[in-house]
């Protein structure tokens, strides 16, 4: 089952096999970014 929306995903070959990976990858990227920014903020507060 191939999805047209998967063209937006860089890993289209994986997406065509597992369509959910596209959506999960986007949320995971956002979560990592927020976590990294939060970690930096906390460490700056602790060091100052």
One Martini backbone bead per residue (centre of mass of N, CA, C, O) as a GRO file, in nm:
protein
   48
    1UNK     BB    1   0.089   0.041   0.028
    2UNK     BB    2   0.063   0.357  -0.116
    3UNK     BB    3   0.140   0.693  -0.035
    4UNK     BB    4   0.125   1.020  -0.132
    5UNK     BB    5   0.228   1.165   0.133
    6UNK     BB    6   0.523   1.026   0.127
    7UNK     BB    7   0.675   1.242  -0.046
    8UNK     BB    8   0.746   1.423   0.209
    9UNK     BB    9   0.916   1.192   0.281
   10UNK     BB   10   1.243   1.086   0.281
   11UNK     BB   11   1.140   0.780   0.364
   12UNK     BB   12   0.954   0.643   0.133
   13UNK     BB   13   1.021   0.340   0.145
   14UNK     BB   14   0.938   0.301   0.438
   15UNK     BB   15   0.656   0.430   0.419
   16UNK     BB   16   0.528   0.219   0.226
   17UNK     BB   17   0.547   0.003   0.455
   18UNK     BB   18   0.535   0.240   0.701
   19UNK     BB   19   0.330   0.505   0.735
   20UNK     BB   20   0.371   0.589   1.045
   21UNK     BB   21   0.667   0.698   1.038
   22UNK     BB   22   0.621   0.982   0.937
   23UNK     BB   23   0.463   1.085   1.181
   24UNK     BB   24   0.657   0.999   1.407
   25UNK     BB   25   0.908   1.156   1.307
   26UNK     BB   26   0.792   1.438   1.344
   27UNK     BB   27   0.732   1.419   1.651
   28UNK     BB   28   1.020   1.337   1.736
   29UNK     BB   29   1.164   1.592   1.638
   30UNK     BB   30   1.009   1.787   1.822
   31UNK     BB   31   1.078   1.649   2.093
   32UNK     BB   32   1.386   1.682   2.071
   33UNK     BB   33   1.392   1.988   2.048
   34UNK     BB   34   1.248   2.052   2.316
   35UNK     BB   35   1.441   1.889   2.495
   36UNK     BB   36   1.699   2.044   2.426
   37UNK     BB   37   1.604   2.326   2.512
   38UNK     BB   38   1.534   2.248   2.802
   39UNK     BB   39   1.814   2.149   2.884
   40UNK     BB   40   1.965   2.414   2.831
   41UNK     BB   41   1.802   2.588   3.025
   42UNK     BB   42   1.858   2.429   3.285
   43UNK     BB   43   2.171   2.442   3.277
   44UNK     BB   44   2.189   2.752   3.282
   45UNK     BB   45   2.045   2.788   3.555
   46UNK     BB   46   2.245   2.611   3.724
   47UNK     BB   47   2.517   2.766   3.646
   48UNK     BB   48   2.423   3.072   3.739
   0.00000   0.00000   0.00000
